[in-house]
Amino acid sequence: MKYISTRSKDNPINSAEAILKGIADDGGLFVPEKIPTVSSKDLEEMLKMSYEKRAAKILGKFLTDYTADELSEYAELAYNWFDAKSRIPMAVLVRNNDNRAPYGILELWHGPTSAFKDVALQMLPRLMTGALKKTGEQKEILILVATSGDTGKAALAGFADVPQTKVMVFYPDGGVSKIQRLQMVTQTGNNVNVTAVRGNFDDAQTGVKKIFADEKIRDELDKAGVKLSSANSINWGRLVPQIVYYFSAYLEFVKTGKMKLGEFINVSVPTGNFGNILAAYYAKKMGLPIRKLICASNINHVLTDFFNTGIYDRNREFHKTITPSMDILISSNLERLIFHESGGDFKQVKRFMTDLNEKGKYKIDAKLKKNFDKIFFADYADEAETKDIIGKLYQSFKYPIDTHTAVAMSVALKYRNKTKDGAPMVVASTASPYKFTGAVLEALGQSVEGADDLKQLDLLNKFTGKPIPKNLDRLADAKILHEDVCEKDEMPERVIAFAKK
Ligand SMILES: *Cc1c(COP(=O)(O)O)cnc(C)c1O
């Protein structure tokens, strides 16, 4: 299986090279030349497998330059310590005496940072070290991350102590929650650095982008035996591990007798950068029986408008919401979808991306829109609807969900009401409710007055009786290991100093 860019007719490369490069030289994203398929026999075989085995099997279809043994080993290392026996369990919600098809809340947050990014960021470092070996790369890889909170910690947890790699995270000083900061500054490992930047998230991100684009810095790092790379969600190595859990969710519905092999499900995903839902799209294209992909947004609903009108327009007011991981106006991974559904029309992709860059908008033609209409349903939930569904679900099932999951749940209900399509529904649950305690407690009618982030963990625990994830519970006593702060202009020298360490 070879990988090509979405923006030009470059030479196809292996997956190991695509994972190391992250982004194509022409600025496009790497996509598989052909999407592999699964047979019903494959699905039947996978029914009996553990999550790790399922992961190795699906990864093997895309990453054909890795051996089956390598992928099995990586999957073990990545997932064997998720704090649920089945790694990614699905809570199936059905009312008594209700024979309508169930909702399956796919808990993607049992990893080391309690958010779904762990599923990919526990795998990516293994894929990268494998890729270093395969390509004969001798240099050390330095993963550079600017974070508004969650990605930074997930990257640190994934890359900590991984040989031949270093990871450095910049976060806005005072711009992340207390818990998010504690998660990062208490990170152990000999190859990690966490630095606060005086400025906001944009300053940190711009700083990182400048470093990536600066040839002089690259040269200096090169001489020190270090190569920069990125762990953000456009890396193919982050996308492919996410395809696995849609298979797993489907198989769980079959295993628990909720439906038969071959029947259709729907999938609802709280969407930001379009990575998670794109993984579901690949699962569907591979032959997993998914009827509709439900693209759920918050009030920054660029994607809802895009799927409903065919116009992508980022020129609009930006709202800060209780679902911060979805506060995004440019969904990078959409580029891959457009490439595939336009039959690989890289010239068109390039035109759209240039328009997006220069005018902040682009319009797709009727044919492409028709293709999307067949696959997607898009809608959004506002802040009140998001809180409302958290309360209602708790009332009915004593099951607390986080705000992002609530957006997906709310839009899933809208879909069912509008279409009467009653197929079993998988709702991607992207964070533990303990990650967004303030909004969750409020939605459950609990006062958070005078309680800081850490105290709120206890409040939610007292109210729901659900255990606090260990990684969060430990934070109050964990040792602070990273206290570096820098001005945004100092970021390059900090990177160089850490690279030479
Ligand atoms: C990153 C994230 C999302 C958005 O996922 P994308 O792949 O960027 O669409 C949703 N919810 C949570 C909790 C996240 O961390």
The ligand as an SDF file (V2000), in Angstrom:
LIG
                    3D

 15 15  0  0  0  0  0  0  0  0999 V2000
   -9.8020   16.4710   19.7620 C   0  0  0  0  0  0  0  0  0  0  0  0
  -11.1470   16.2700   20.3660 C   0  0  0  0  0  0  0  0  0  0  0  0
  -12.3350   16.2880   19.5950 C   0  0  0  0  0  0  0  0  0  0  0  0
  -12.3380   16.5600   18.1120 C   0  0  0  0  0  0  0  0  0  0  0  0
  -11.8160   15.5110   17.3660 O   0  0  0  0  0  0  0  0  0  0  0  0
  -11.3170   15.7320   15.8530 P   0  0  0  0  0  0  0  0  0  0  0  0
  -10.6540   14.4980   15.4680 O   0  0  0  0  0  0  0  0  0  0  0  0
  -10.3700   16.9160   15.9160 O   0  0  0  0  0  0  0  0  0  0  0  0
  -12.5250   16.0600   15.0310 O   0  0  0  0  0  0  0  0  0  0  0  0
  -13.5470   16.0400   20.2300 C   0  0  0  0  0  0  0  0  0  0  0  0
  -13.6040   15.8470   21.5720 N   0  0  0  0  0  0  0  0  0  0  0  0
  -12.5000   15.8390   22.3540 C   0  0  0  0  0  0  0  0  0  0  0  0
  -12.6320   15.6240   23.8100 C   0  0  0  0  0  0  0  0  0  0  0  0
  -11.2360   16.0490   21.7820 C   0  0  0  0  0  0  0  0  0  0  0  0
  -10.1410   16.0540   22.5700 O   0  0  0  0  0  0  0  0  0  0  0  0
  1  2  1  0
  2  3  1  0
  2 14  2  0
  3  4  1  0
  3 10  2  0
  4  5  1  0
  5  6  1  0
  6  7  2  0
  6  8  1  0
  6  9  1  0
 10 11  1  0
 11 12  2  0
 12 13  1  0
 12 14  1  0
 14 15  1  0
M  END
$$$$
